[in-house]
Amino acid sequence: MAKMVFVNLPVTDMQRSIAFYTALGFKQNKDFSDENGVGMMWSETIWLMLLTHDFYAQFLQEQTVAATQSVSGSMTALSFDSVAAVKEFAATAAANGGSYYHVELGIPEDQMYELEVKDPDGNVLSASWMAM
């Protein structure tokens, strides 16, 4: 069996988050979705789990859920097949309630290109392409 990756994201408005990630090309898996959490598939092996704050907090022992609009606890990178695909993903995010920005790393665009995409809750996904 292939290894899988599940990225858990705390969200404040489940329906808004489902719509946002669906617009970005994720597919909801209804078998792994309920009022507390929704499984959004990027591929067969990479999923985002959108979790309500109350449900997310159950997995934290002596921590609280980060206010992701102002505090970042992690950044998840997703790879794309081209610079154009990175730019299209970011533009789609912006058109659906998110935003994006570019961090200048001094790496030529024909070697690597990345845009940081924020969802409506402030969670950050790095959309990246690298010449391999």
N, C-alpha and C positions, 0 to 999 in steps of 0.2 A: 504494500500500500504506500502511496506517495505521502510524503510529509505535508502537513497543512499548516497554514498560518492564519490565526484569528486575531485581528486587531480590535480591541474593545474600546469604543468611544462613548463618553457620556454625552447625552443630548438633552436639550430642554423641550423640544417640540418634535415628537416622533414623526408625525405626518410630514412636517417641513423637511426633516432630515431624510426620510424615505424618498420624497420627491427630488431633493437635491442630488442624492447619490444615484437615483435612477437616471436622472438627466445626464450624469457623468458616465453612464454605461454599466453601472452595477445592476445586478438582477436580484430581486428579493426572493429568498427561499422561504416560502410560507410554512414549510415543515419545521423550520427553526425560527419562528416568529410568534410572538404573543404581545400582550400589552406592556411587558417589561423590557423586551429585547427583540430586535429584528435582525435576522441574518441577511446581509447583502453580499452577494458573490461577485468578486472581481474576476475570478477564474474558478475552476473546480477545486483548486488548492489554496486560494487566497481569499479570505472573507473579512469584511468589516462587520462587527457586531455593534449595532446601535443600541445603547442601553439607557434607560431612564436613570436619572441621578440617584433615586432611591434604590434601584436594583444594583447599579454600579457600586454604590456605597457598601453593599453587603459583602463585597469581595475585599474591602479594605479593612485592615485590622485597627490600627491606631492612626489612620490617616483620614483626611476628608477629600471629597471630590474637588479637583482644581477648578477655579473660576477660569475656564479656558479662554475667555475673551481677554484676560489680562495675564494669565500665568500658563506657561507651557510645561508639560511634564514629559512629552515625547513628540517625536516627529517621525512619521512613517513615509518611506520613499517607495514610489511605484515606478517601474521602468516602462518606457514607451519605445516604439520602433523608429521614431524620427523626431527631429526638432519640431516639425510641423504638428505632429501628434501631441507633443507637450503643450504647444501654444493653443491648439484646439481644445484640449482638456481644460486648460486654465480659462480660456474665454467662455467655455460652457459653464464652468463654475461661477464666473462673474455674472453671467446672464441668468443664473438660477439662485441668486441670493448669497453667493460666496464672494471671495476676492482672491487676488494673487499679487505676487511681487517677485522681483528678480534680485538675487544676491550676487553681486559681482565677485567672482572668485579668481579672476585673472586667467581662466582656462579658455582657450579658443573655442568658439561655438561649434567648429567642426570636429572637436574632440569630445566635448561634453556640454550639455545644456540642461539647465534646471530652472523651474519656477516653483515657488512655494505657494500652495493653494490653501486657503482657509475656508472651512465650511461655515455655515451660519452660526455655529457655536464657538468658533475660534480654533477648532482642532486643525492642525496643519498636516497636509500631505505634500511631500516633495514629488513633483512630477519631473522625471529625469530621463535623459537619453545619453548614452555613452557610445562612442565608436569602439567597438570590440573587435 
